[in-house]
Amino acid sequence: MTESMDKYTDILAKKQISPSIQRVCVLRFLDLHRVHPTVEEIYLAVKKQLPTLSKTTVYNVLELLEGKKIIKSISGSDGREHFDFNRNAHGHFKCERCGRVFDVDENYVYRGAELLQGHKIHDYNLVFKGICKDCLAEQRKSERK
């Protein structure tokens, strides 16, 4: 493995996970592509690097990484699970046109925890929906023609 993979090997080692090439490649993909990909998207992308990779292996790797709290799964409005490398508190913005999902910094997330007095929050999933700036720019460009 190359030096660029050391970051991912270290993340896995800290959680007592053997750093197989499949695990490292899936984790690296999630870190470099923070668009909340599905299993299928991860599989198709990583398979380009590892032609012998199976979809079952990707499922197993994702389950392991989530179980060890290295990544987070998010139920998408499309009925599929999406995976997030960012485990810090944050919200999401989903573009209704292109379907991409972007992280929203926690400073923009509504802090309503005080309203839930007596409850212990373990996780939350706040999703804003609309049209992303790229799709808006494309729309404006086509309107000018």
Secondary structure, 3 states (H helix, E strand, C coil): CCHHHHHHHHHHHHCCCCCCHHHHHHHHHHHHCCCCCEHHHHHHHHHCCCCCCCHHHHHHHHHHHHHCCCCEEEECCCCCEEEECCCCCCEEEEECCCCCEEEECHHHCCCCHHHHCCCCCCCCCCEEEECCHHHHHHHHHHHHC
